[in-house]
């Protein structure tokens, strides 16, 4: 958070691109300066649970309690209307809890995990699925560019702050090690430039609500 997130923010500001940052309440409480910086620089602060809980393993009442507790903390920094569940696992029976707590948009489903429902409204919440996993963004450019070309609209990308810190010496999975740190930042910049040459429209999650209404 302390090293990786500022790198992302600096690059996005340099490129004049705004993004959505899914924070757990614990991280917002631990790094209030970063949560505040996101708001101050025009980005969207969104909810990622209280402490990275697996919502697909929670009963309805417990999930509702955790969601409300997380949002109470996050909304001290500003309006929060978007949500993404940790591990991109969020069962349909919990969507009423999102709606009840003022969440307008969810991005917990993932096309690369087999979700085929597309963008749709579920219990009053707009579901906008993720396109690909973040490790794709660290592949050689010739490889990932071919993948980008095949993605369906809207193209939803995500990455983690730790990916922009070198993880070579960490005892973790290989896919979490390769091309982390400065190389990951270089690839993110290249991805942004790639879409700018195509006159792509960059939008935050909350902005996509209006895009969807216009479709």
Backbone bond lengths (Angstrom), bond angles and torsions (degrees), N, CA, C in turn:
res aa  C-N    CA-C-N  psi(-1)  N-CA   C-N-CA  omega(-1)  CA-C   N-CA-C  phi
1 X - - - 1.470 - - 1.523 111.14 -
2 X 1.315 116.28 -46.63 1.467 120.57 -174.34 1.522 112.58 -71.64
3 X 1.338 116.98 -31.27 1.459 120.65 -178.34 1.524 112.77 -101.78
4 X 1.333 116.27 -44.39 1.458 119.68 -174.46 1.510 114.91 -76.08
5 X 1.337 117.32 -42.88 1.461 120.09 -175.55 1.531 113.14 -64.22
6 X 1.348 119.62 -44.20 1.467 118.48 176.85 1.528 113.10 -59.40
7 X 1.329 117.55 -32.68 1.470 120.19 177.76 1.525 110.55 -63.20
8 X 1.327 115.92 -42.57 1.464 120.06 178.36 1.525 110.58 -63.23
9 X 1.319 115.80 -47.37 1.464 120.31 -178.55 1.519 111.79 -61.81
10 X 1.331 116.62 -41.85 1.463 120.24 179.35 1.521 111.24 -61.85
11 X 1.339 116.26 -42.71 1.462 119.92 -179.71 1.525 111.07 -66.82
12 X 1.318 117.41 -44.78 1.460 120.32 -179.41 1.525 111.34 -62.56
13 X 1.312 116.39 -39.52 1.466 119.20 178.47 1.524 111.07 -67.26
14 X 1.332 116.18 -37.83 1.467 120.30 177.11 1.527 110.76 -62.52
15 X 1.325 116.15 -37.18 1.470 121.39 -178.36 1.531 112.65 -89.95
16 X 1.325 116.64 -2.03 1.466 122.09 -178.84 1.532 111.11 57.17
17 X 1.318 115.34 47.17 1.454 122.81 178.10 1.523 108.61 -120.19
18 X 1.324 116.33 136.13 1.467 120.99 178.43 1.527 109.04 -107.08
19 X 1.322 115.90 144.65 1.463 120.66 -175.17 1.520 110.70 -136.95
20 X 1.323 115.31 169.27 1.466 122.47 176.36 1.521 108.65 -101.65
21 X 1.326 116.31 131.57 1.462 122.09 179.81 1.522 109.24 -114.84
22 X 1.333 115.37 112.99 1.458 121.19 179.87 1.526 109.32 -85.88
23 X 1.323 115.97 109.15 1.466 123.28 -177.57 1.521 110.49 -106.13
24 X 1.326 117.02 140.33 1.458 118.91 163.47 1.524 106.68 -78.19
25 X 1.327 115.91 155.45 1.468 119.57 178.82 1.522 110.95 -62.76
26 X 1.338 117.15 -35.71 1.466 120.82 179.44 1.521 111.22 -62.39
27 X 1.328 117.79 -41.05 1.465 120.53 179.40 1.528 111.06 -69.47
28 X 1.328 116.84 -36.76 1.467 119.52 177.37 1.520 110.43 -65.95
29 X 1.321 115.72 -36.83 1.457 120.07 179.53 1.530 110.90 -72.14
30 X 1.324 116.43 -34.80 1.466 120.94 -179.27 1.518 112.20 -78.83
31 X 1.342 116.19 -33.33 1.474 120.91 -178.71 1.529 110.23 -125.86
32 X 1.320 117.53 64.07 1.469 120.16 -177.41 1.526 112.82 -62.31
33 X 1.329 116.40 -28.98 1.463 119.24 178.92 1.519 111.78 -64.84
34 X 1.340 116.80 -35.08 1.462 120.17 179.00 1.526 111.32 -75.07
35 X 1.325 116.61 -39.65 1.468 119.64 176.68 1.528 109.91 -62.20
36 X 1.314 115.67 -40.89 1.472 120.35 179.47 1.527 110.62 -67.92
37 X 1.321 116.49 -38.53 1.468 119.46 179.44 1.526 110.75 -62.07
38 X 1.325 116.68 -39.85 1.466 120.71 178.48 1.527 110.72 -57.52
39 X 1.309 116.30 -47.78 1.466 120.87 179.12 1.521 110.86 -65.46
40 X 1.321 116.41 -46.74 1.470 121.24 -175.79 1.524 112.07 -62.36
41 X 1.335 117.56 -30.55 1.459 120.62 -176.68 1.532 112.33 -94.97
42 X 1.337 115.81 11.58 1.459 120.00 171.30 1.507 116.09 87.83
43 X 1.336 117.27 9.76 1.458 120.47 177.31 1.527 110.14 -87.70
44 X 1.319 115.39 172.97 1.462 120.64 178.85 1.521 110.79 -101.20
45 X 1.319 116.70 130.22 1.454 122.31 172.59 1.524 107.78 -95.22
46 X 1.330 116.82 125.27 1.460 121.39 -177.04 1.526 110.01 -128.10
47 X 1.318 115.87 170.56 1.469 121.96 -172.94 1.530 112.48 -96.81
48 X 1.341 115.01 136.17 1.458 122.55 178.22 1.537 110.09 -128.51
49 X 1.345 114.15 29.57 1.457 119.55 -178.54 1.516 112.00 92.67
50 X 1.317 116.45 -175.90 1.461 120.51 179.66 1.524 111.36 -88.02
51 X 1.331 116.67 -51.74 1.466 119.90 -179.94 1.528 110.10 -141.35
52 X 1.338 114.92 45.70 1.473 122.48 177.41 1.531 112.07 62.25
53 X 1.343 116.00 41.29 1.457 120.72 178.09 1.529 111.38 -71.17
54 X 1.309 116.34 149.81 1.453 121.65 173.14 1.523 108.50 -84.22
55 X 1.319 116.79 100.77 1.465 121.24 -176.60 1.523 112.33 -65.95
56 X 1.329 117.01 -26.08 1.463 119.15 -179.96 1.524 112.05 -72.32
57 X 1.327 117.00 -6.58 1.460 121.24 178.04 1.537 111.91 -109.93
58 X 1.334 116.26 9.88 1.460 120.89 -177.63 1.529 111.44 -108.56
59 X 1.329 116.06 147.73 1.455 120.64 172.50 1.525 109.13 -77.62
60 X 1.328 116.57 163.23 1.464 121.41 -173.43 1.528 112.86 -55.12
61 X 1.312 117.62 -49.20 1.464 120.78 -175.79 1.525 111.44 -64.48
62 X 1.325 116.29 -40.20 1.467 120.11 179.72 1.524 110.79 -67.86
63 X 1.309 116.76 -41.89 1.464 120.97 178.61 1.521 110.64 -62.37
64 X 1.331 116.70 -42.74 1.457 121.40 179.67 1.528 110.66 -63.23
65 X 1.325 116.65 -40.31 1.460 121.57 179.37 1.526 111.34 -64.10
66 X 1.325 116.47 -46.23 1.462 121.16 -178.90 1.527 111.00 -65.69
67 X 1.319 115.86 -42.13 1.461 120.20 179.53 1.523 111.30 -62.00
68 X 1.327 116.50 -46.14 1.465 120.27 179.62 1.525 111.14 -63.20
69 X 1.329 116.74 -41.69 1.463 120.69 179.55 1.529 111.41 -63.78
70 X 1.331 116.44 -41.79 1.462 120.86 179.19 1.522 111.60 -64.74
71 X 1.329 115.75 -45.07 1.466 120.05 -177.58 1.523 111.88 -66.68
72 X 1.313 117.57 -33.92 1.464 120.29 177.90 1.525 111.05 -59.71
73 X 1.317 116.53 -37.30 1.470 120.98 179.13 1.528 110.61 -76.37
74 X 1.317 116.99 -48.28 1.462 120.53 -177.15 1.521 112.08 -63.56
75 X 1.326 116.96 -35.18 1.467 119.97 -177.46 1.518 112.89 -76.09
76 X 1.314 117.34 -1.94 1.467 119.69 170.09 1.523 110.63 -70.86
77 X 1.331 116.40 -19.95 1.462 121.29 -179.67 1.529 112.02 -94.00
78 X 1.313 117.56 -24.38 1.455 121.26 -178.64 1.518 110.55 163.06
79 X 1.323 115.88 -175.69 1.461 121.32 -178.57 1.526 109.95 -68.18
80 X 1.322 117.87 135.53 1.465 123.03 178.73 1.525 108.05 -128.60
81 X 1.341 116.45 116.07 1.473 120.47 -176.65 1.529 112.93 -126.68
82 X 1.344 117.29 -2.27 1.467 120.82 -177.77 1.526 110.57 -117.71
83 X 1.325 115.44 150.96 1.467 121.11 -175.65 1.519 110.16 -141.63
84 X 1.331 114.93 144.85 1.470 120.92 169.73 1.518 107.73 -141.05
85 X 1.309 117.17 128.36 1.461 121.69 -179.43 1.521 110.93 -78.62
86 X 1.321 117.53 143.18 1.467 120.69 173.64 1.524 111.15 -56.00
87 X 1.325 115.91 146.38 1.462 122.20 -179.73 1.526 113.00 63.84
88 X 1.327 116.60 9.18 1.468 121.52 -179.29 1.529 110.97 51.01
89 X 1.337 113.47 47.34 1.455 120.74 178.55 1.524 108.51 -131.30
90 X 1.331 115.57 111.00 1.463 119.94 -179.34 1.522 108.92 -147.60
91 X 1.332 117.54 110.84 1.474 120.74 -176.67 1.526 112.58 -70.75
92 X 1.310 116.08 149.41 1.461 121.55 -177.34 1.530 112.77 -60.93
93 X 1.326 117.55 -29.76 1.469 118.92 -176.70 1.532 112.91 -68.65
94 X 1.343 117.05 -9.47 1.459 120.05 179.45 1.530 113.17 -97.26
95 X 1.333 117.46 -2.89 1.466 119.53 -179.73 1.526 113.20 -60.13
96 X 1.345 119.41 -35.77 1.466 117.99 175.89 1.528 113.29 -58.75
97 X 1.337 117.43 -29.46 1.468 120.70 177.34 1.521 110.77 -67.58
98 X 1.327 116.59 -35.52 1.468 120.11 176.61 1.520 110.00 -65.49
99 X 1.327 115.55 -49.92 1.463 120.52 -179.39 1.523 111.64 -59.78
100 X 1.321 116.06 -42.93 1.464 121.74 -179.46 1.524 111.44 -60.04
101 X 1.329 116.42 -33.95 1.462 121.35 -176.62 1.531 113.71 -96.90
102 X 1.319 116.32 18.15 1.460 120.13 172.66 1.511 115.81 79.92
103 X 1.331 117.75 15.96 1.459 120.74 175.65 1.530 108.84 -82.33
104 X 1.314 116.13 128.74 1.462 121.37 -177.56 1.522 113.18 -102.15
105 X 1.346 116.69 -23.58 1.462 120.81 -175.50 1.519 109.75 -140.03
106 X 1.324 115.24 134.75 1.463 121.46 176.67 1.525 109.46 -120.83
107 X 1.339 115.60 143.62 1.463 120.30 176.03 1.521 109.20 -134.83
108 X 1.334 115.04 53.97 1.464 121.23 -177.29 1.524 113.19 -100.06
109 X 1.310 117.44 -10.77 1.457 120.49 177.62 1.531 108.38 -89.40
110 X 1.335 116.09 156.66 1.466 119.78 -178.49 1.519 110.58 -138.28
111 X 1.318 115.32 127.08 1.469 119.73 178.88 1.532 110.54 -62.55
112 X 1.332 116.42 -37.83 1.460 119.53 -176.51 1.528 111.99 -72.45
113 X 1.333 116.76 -10.04 1.468 120.99 174.92 1.526 111.84 -100.46
114 X 1.327 115.49 10.59 1.456 119.70 174.68 1.514 115.74 102.43
115 X 1.332 118.32 -0.55 1.467 119.88 179.71 1.524 109.80 -69.18
116 X 1.329 116.77 128.73 1.457 121.14 -176.67 1.522 112.70 -123.39
117 X 1.329 116.24 10.69 1.460 119.65 -175.92 1.507 115.13 -76.07
118 X 1.333 118.24 -17.03 1.453 120.51 -178.59 1.515 111.71 70.11
119 X 1.324 116.02 -170.15 1.460 121.59 177.71 1.523 108.47 -77.15
120 X 1.316 116.42 126.63 1.461 119.62 -179.47 1.525 109.99 -159.59
121 X 1.309 116.08 163.55 1.460 122.45 178.79 1.522 108.76 -93.41
122 X 1.339 115.57 128.28 1.465 122.18 178.36 1.527 108.24 -125.09
123 X 1.326 117.00 114.02 1.465 121.85 -179.55 1.532 112.14 50.39
124 X 1.320 115.12 42.85 1.461 120.15 176.77 1.516 114.83 82.51
125 X 1.337 117.43 1.50 1.466 122.08 -179.75 1.524 109.29 -112.18
126 X 1.322 117.04 131.28 1.459 120.59 179.60 1.526 109.41 -80.04
127 X 1.323 116.42 118.86 1.465 121.71 178.24 1.519 109.23 -92.17
128 X 1.352 116.36 121.42 1.463 122.22 179.84 1.533 107.66 -123.25
129 X 1.324 117.87 101.12 1.464 120.52 -172.73 1.526 114.21 -71.58
130 X 1.326 114.12 150.22 1.462 122.33 175.53 1.528 109.06 -72.59
131 X 1.328 116.47 144.29 1.468 120.46 -177.06 1.527 113.06 -82.68
132 X 1.343 117.02 -53.76 1.463 121.14 -175.57 1.523 109.98 -142.80
133 X 1.324 115.77 163.65 1.458 120.47 177.49 1.531 110.44 -75.42
134 X 1.309 116.37 156.52 1.468 120.74 -173.19 1.523 113.26 -67.80
135 X 1.319 118.65 -26.41 1.470 120.02 -178.70 1.531 111.73 -64.66
136 X 1.320 117.52 -22.99 1.470 120.83 176.00 1.523 110.09 -59.71
137 X 1.327 116.68 -33.89 1.463 121.13 -176.92 1.520 113.06 -72.44
138 X 1.329 116.92 -3.12 1.472 120.91 178.19 1.523 111.72 -112.05
139 X 1.322 117.47 5.18 1.460 121.49 175.38 1.525 110.19 -74.90
140 X 1.332 118.35 161.82 1.467 120.32 174.40 1.531 110.11 -51.76
141 X 1.316 117.27 141.87 1.459 120.71 -172.16 1.525 112.98 -57.85
142 X 1.334 117.91 -38.84 1.471 119.83 -178.92 1.523 111.26 -62.26
143 X 1.332 116.60 -31.88 1.461 121.34 179.70 1.526 110.63 -76.20
144 X 1.328 115.90 -50.84 1.461 117.53 -176.92 1.517 112.78 -70.11
145 X 1.320 118.29 -29.83 1.463 120.19 178.18 1.529 110.74 -60.68
146 X 1.328 116.67 -39.54 1.466 120.40 178.26 1.529 110.68 -63.70
147 X 1.330 116.28 -33.84 1.467 120.80 178.06 1.515 110.62 -70.82
148 X 1.346 117.07 -44.38 1.466 121.16 -179.78 1.525 111.26 -56.77
149 X 1.306 116.65 -39.26 1.462 121.03 -176.95 1.527 112.92 -63.96
150 X 1.329 116.62 -24.14 1.468 120.60 -175.42 1.528 113.41 -95.26
151 X 1.313 117.12 -4.35 1.461 119.81 -175.65 1.526 111.81 -73.00
152 X 1.319 115.22 145.99 1.461 120.82 176.33 1.520 110.13 -86.56
153 X 1.324 115.69 155.49 1.466 121.16 176.62 1.520 110.16 -80.37
154 X 1.307 117.65 148.23 1.463 127.12 -9.59 1.527 110.90 -75.65
155 X 1.302 116.52 150.05 1.466 121.34 -177.96 1.526 108.50 -94.35
156 X 1.315 115.20 109.83 1.462 121.01 -174.86 1.521 109.16 -108.70
157 X 1.337 115.69 114.42 1.452 122.03 -179.97 1.530 110.30 -108.11
158 X 1.320 115.31 153.85 1.467 118.81 173.18 1.525 109.45 -146.64
159 X 1.314 115.09 157.95 1.464 122.02 175.72 1.524 107.56 -151.58
160 X 1.330 116.09 163.84 1.464 121.80 179.84 1.525 109.87 -110.28
161 X 1.322 118.31 146.94 1.476 120.36 177.95 1.527 113.63 -53.74
162 X 1.352 117.25 -36.92 1.463 119.20 -177.41 1.527 112.51 -64.16
163 X 1.330 117.63 -23.12 1.460 119.80 -179.40 1.526 112.44 -67.35
164 X 1.321 116.36 -16.76 1.460 120.73 -179.30 1.529 112.05 -99.66
165 X 1.328 114.36 15.83 1.457 123.35 172.53 1.522 106.53 -122.78
166 X 1.317 118.68 135.83 1.459 120.61 -177.76 1.527 111.12 -60.85
167 X 1.337 114.99 124.59 1.467 121.22 -178.61 1.531 111.41 -112.19
168 X 1.315 117.38 15.13 1.465 121.91 -174.24 1.522 113.35 -56.63
169 X 1.315 116.95 -38.30 1.467 120.50 -173.94 1.529 112.99 -92.23
170 X 1.341 116.10 -0.29 1.458 119.14 -178.65 1.533 111.05 -81.26
171 X 1.315 117.11 148.12 1.461 122.01 178.18 1.528 109.61 -87.77
172 X 1.308 114.17 76.37 1.459 121.54 -177.85 1.521 109.32 -135.99
173 X 1.326 116.77 175.79 1.462 121.24 179.91 1.528 110.93 -58.98
174 X 1.327 114.91 148.74 1.456 121.00 -178.64 1.521 112.07 -57.37
175 X 1.348 117.03 -39.69 1.461 119.15 -177.66 1.524 112.63 -68.20
176 X 1.338 116.68 -13.20 1.463 120.80 176.35 1.523 111.91 -95.98
177 X 1.328 116.69 -1.35 1.467 121.18 -177.88 1.526 113.60 -102.91
178 X 1.338 116.17 -41.84 1.465 118.85 -167.25 1.527 112.67 -68.63
179 X 1.325 114.05 140.14 1.468 123.22 175.98 1.530 113.61 51.59
180 X 1.316 116.86 36.10 1.468 119.82 173.30 1.529 109.06 -87.73
181 X 1.326 116.35 170.30 1.466 120.54 179.98 1.511 112.31 82.40
182 X 1.323 116.38 -136.28 1.469 121.40 -175.59 1.523 112.75 -63.19
183 X 1.339 116.79 -31.71 1.469 119.01 179.17 1.527 110.78 -65.92
184 X 1.332 116.64 -39.15 1.461 120.38 178.04 1.522 110.25 -62.78
185 X 1.320 116.35 -40.39 1.465 120.41 178.81 1.525 110.47 -65.26
186 X 1.325 116.51 -40.40 1.470 120.84 178.62 1.529 110.08 -61.81
187 X 1.334 116.79 -43.06 1.458 120.10 -179.64 1.529 111.35 -67.36
188 X 1.332 117.54 -36.32 1.462 120.19 177.66 1.528 109.98 -64.25
189 X 1.318 116.22 -42.42 1.466 119.82 177.43 1.525 110.56 -62.00
190 X 1.316 116.07 -40.35 1.460 119.70 -179.70 1.522 111.45 -66.19
191 X 1.335 115.98 -37.10 1.461 120.26 178.10 1.529 110.73 -64.30
192 X 1.327 116.55 -44.22 1.461 120.39 178.49 1.521 110.62 -61.29
193 X 1.330 116.68 -46.23 1.464 120.94 179.96 1.527 110.96 -62.89
194 X 1.331 116.21 -37.73 1.466 121.26 179.20 1.522 110.43 -58.84
195 X 1.324 116.84 -46.39 1.460 119.63 -178.84 1.527 112.24 -74.89
196 X 1.316 116.86 -27.82 1.468 118.42 177.03 1.519 110.87 -67.14
197 X 1.326 117.53 -34.91 1.466 119.75 177.82 1.527 111.17 -66.43
198 X 1.335 116.49 -20.31 1.463 121.11 178.12 1.528 111.95 -97.48
199 X 1.317 115.76 8.38 1.477 121.09 -179.01 1.519 112.18 55.93
200 X 1.326 115.48 37.17 1.461 120.65 178.66 1.526 109.89 -68.74
201 X 1.312 115.68 152.16 1.457 121.27 177.45 1.521 109.10 -97.55
202 X 1.336 116.46 117.31 1.454 121.83 178.91 1.531 108.53 -90.11
203 X 1.326 117.17 124.63 1.457 119.80 179.84 1.524 110.59 -134.93
204 X 1.306 115.50 148.33 1.449 121.25 172.21 1.526 108.20 -79.11
205 X 1.309 116.09 165.61 1.461 119.78 -178.90 1.526 111.77 -56.98
206 X 1.309 117.12 -47.25 1.463 119.94 -177.77 1.525 111.33 -63.35
207 X 1.331 117.10 -29.54 1.462 120.39 178.02 1.529 111.17 -73.40
208 X 1.335 116.45 -27.21 1.465 118.88 -179.10 1.524 111.87 -66.95
209 X 1.317 116.91 -20.36 1.467 119.92 175.46 1.525 110.40 -56.65
210 X 1.327 116.76 -44.07 1.465 120.74 179.29 1.526 111.49 -71.94
211 X 1.340 116.36 -36.01 1.464 120.34 177.58 1.523 109.26 -60.63
212 X 1.339 116.63 -44.52 1.464 121.29 -178.66 1.527 111.50 -63.53
213 X 1.323 116.16 -39.48 1.472 119.94 -179.48 1.510 112.06 -66.19
214 X 1.338 116.39 -25.58 1.459 120.85 -178.55 1.527 112.38 -85.12
215 X 1.335 116.27 -17.15 1.472 119.73 -177.66 1.529 111.22 -70.16
